[in-house]
Amino acid sequence: MIRDLTQGSVTRELILFSVPFILSNLLQTIYNIVDMVVIGQFVGAAGLSAVSVGTDLLHLMTMFCAGFATAGQIIISQYVGSGDRESISRTVGSMFTLILSAAVVLSVICCIFADPILRAVNTPAEAWDQAKSYSITCFVGLVFVFGYNIVSAILRGMGDGNRPLLFIAIASIVNLVLDLLFVAVFHLQAFGAALATILAQGISFAVSLVYLYRRREAFGFDFRPSSFRVQKEQALKLCRMGFPLAIQYAAIMISVIFVNAFINSYGVAVSATNGVGNKLRNLANIVMMSISTAAATMCGQNLGAKKFDRVKRIVWVSFAINVGYTMILSAVLLLFPEQIFRLFTSDGEVLSWAARYMPVAVVAFFASAMMMPFNAVINGLGYASLSLIIGLLDSVVARIALALILGGRFGILGYWYGNSLAGFVTVILAMAYFFSGRWKTRKLLVE
């Protein structure tokens, strides 16, 4: 189950290791986009707005899990690089207990405060009922979402990107079938889309858990109740990296939701446009995020093995891939904006915004393309405090400030551009740290 990423051609290993991530993230994004397409075709703009609002809130809750899952993945990758198999097992048990407990707590809190949360993000009145049913259904199913992310992080930390691809493929197929059944046949609207999403995620989690159990001997985790006891050393390492990452991810998502609250106030058509645009940005970011995830794991293993020249090579190869991909993708989006938006909806008012939205997306793509390779080194180190500082500057300072300044001057386009331009703050800071060379002497999490 463990793959050594400290040997061989960097370009070849990065591409081969990232392909399962690309396919997995593609399926994950399609999994989410299917909701928008089915809702857009069978429910309309109000449904699109509801799913857009609900998806933002679900992503915010998932950011907590993402922080700790990323921490666990990096810790495991460093243990793989240093050859410490026993610590891998202890990390796995601590991850399951900490993250799933957090899922239960967050589910209860979010369900209790669903109405205030929806009011805080300026949910359009026409979409309120559907947004509430979508959000609550997703909140109830957080344990499945968190569980899948735990197993995927464990496997990816050990260099296995193929099995998470299989698990999300299962979820995508189930989600598509259930979406059509619940929304197109039973007319359950946004609630049906949410139910399909959560049931599909639950099935994916169950399958992935069975796989991990059957391969338990490969990494020494026996799945006995005592093995799930939180180990102090591993818990401290998870928290030391996980909390700052969770805060960073949540802060960025909160800033996005804050900006989206202003966008939602422009009405259901603009809210629906923003929802479609966010899905397109997620879809377009698949390659860059996948390369970054693969690069972070590779950096983690090579930092654990003290192969610094190989780490630099990983960064520049991933940078070249990201920028080249972004240039091609941007040309397609700018040339065919309305045709692409029409895949989601036939609403004339929403389609009229397509050409104005696409340049905004292109700005965001280039920020991501330049940022992610350098962030891979920071994440591979487990340097969570720096990630937190960068994330807070990105979200609280840059994103909100730029959106308010530009939005006040240029209206809806100002809010969109402010949101996209904020990513360049992370580019500047992450590049500065990489070129300083200080990452070579920083102590790793496992040391």
PyMOL commands that set and color helices and strands:
alter all, ss='L'
color gray80, all
select helices_A, chain A and resi 10-42+45-82+85-112+114-120+125-140+142-157+162-185+189-214+216-219+225-228+232-264+268-284+286-304+308-335+337-341+348-351+354-381+384-410+412-421+423-436+438-440
alter helices_A, ss='H'
color red, helices_A
deselect
rebuild
show_as cartoon
